[in-house]
Amino acid sequence: MYSRNYPSRLLQDAVDELSSLPGVGRKSALRFALHLLKQPVDNVERFGQSIIRLSKETKFCKNCSMISDNDICDICRDAKRDTTIICVVENVRDVISIENTMQYNGLYHVLGGIISPMDGVGPTDLTIDQLLKRAENEEIKEVLIVLSTTMEGETTSFYLYKLLSKFNIKISTIARGIGFGDELEYTDEITLGRSIQNRQPFVPIK
Ligand SMILES: [Zn+2]
């Protein structure tokens, strides 16, 4: 069907796909599509292949659920890491933010989200079972919970706290007021790094 906005169906399809990316409106999507159209086909193929491979070939660490090229990620395999502490975060971006601070040398556990009944995300949709298995089977002395301070983040933190309290493990968190979770990547690295160094025991809000 002819569209008033797009002279070609192919162009419209590309704009539809590109504008499905977060933060990309249809105007930007059109700019990207026209830019790609001007590139040599080899470049565009490389571009497309990298996205296809990202989707098809990316693995998730069997231990911590971090993105990995192998079954077990580089962090879990790193012999220089402190294997007695696990930092629990919502997503891969949070791991990258904390790694950038260079102030944390333990392991991670990526939950894959936070408990959010409104969005239909319950505990079984997250990697909580795997975390409990790790608490049981690994020589863990401390779990550092670094989730967002939204209501969903607090609920999830408390839920984890209750489950982890069964184990003889120190449960800690970072100072309130530090933007993390979805905002973690925007917090400056020095502030985040300092708050990880100065982490404190988790105190549940009742
Ligand atoms: Zn891992």
Residues whose N, C-alpha, C, O or C-beta is under 5 A from the ligand:
A	BS01	ZN	C61 N63 C64 S65 M66 C73 C76
